[in-house]
Amino acid sequence: MQMQPGYSVVQKLLHWIIALCVLVLIPVGLWMSSRATANLWDTLTDALYAWHKAIGFLVLWTMFIRLLIKLRQGTPPYPSTLSTHLIITAKIVHGLIYVLLIAVPMLGWAGVTAYPALITIGGYNLPALPFIPKSEALAKQIFNLHGVLAMTLGVIALGHIAAALKHLMIDRDGVFQRMWHNKT
Ligand code: HEM
């Protein structure tokens, strides 16, 4: 099988760092908000919130870097065995994931700015997002949207993982390796 050129080392590294962060952020987000709903305000809940905010903020800025790299370098060509239909579907799914990976942390940041609850790990405060008024009611609406879009992201990511594993184990067409290791 002839290997197609893949993504750069930096693109691959950022992809897997963000994947790992999202894998942590969704369960931690659900866990901490269930503790908040149960009115369990202790050091564990505080730590979960602090880490969730810090890791989510990191994802936001890493996504901006990824977006800049993608706009400059584009996407490496897919193997000729893939149909145009499949490539268009992949581009739509990847586009949606990019949009959600920026919208979800932006909403989290907007929510903690409105509440306000900017405190994060080590007692440090995140900067406030400009133009967001202080209002607990607004913060709750923003957090609802944050949660719904985060779960949408989780579902789309599961489809993305399933497709990647199909390329790795069934199609064996080198598409998975584009994001893992590749010999160009
Ligand atoms: C890709 C990044 C992120 C993902 C995937 C994510 C995911 C989630 C999830 C799944 C929940 C639980 C929602 C629910 O219970 O319905 C949540 C809650 C929350 N997230 Fe995020 N989050 C991200 C980034 C951020 C950022 C950057 C911040 C703030 C700086 C943040 C602040 C919060 C807060 C405060 C809550 C609790 C809301 C509440 O108690 O109602 N998140 N997040």
Residues whose N, C-alpha, C, O or C-beta is under 5 A from the ligand:
A	BS01	HEM	L25 I26 G29 L30 S33 A36 H52 K53 G56 F57 V59 L101 V104 P105 G108 W109 V112 F143 G147 A150
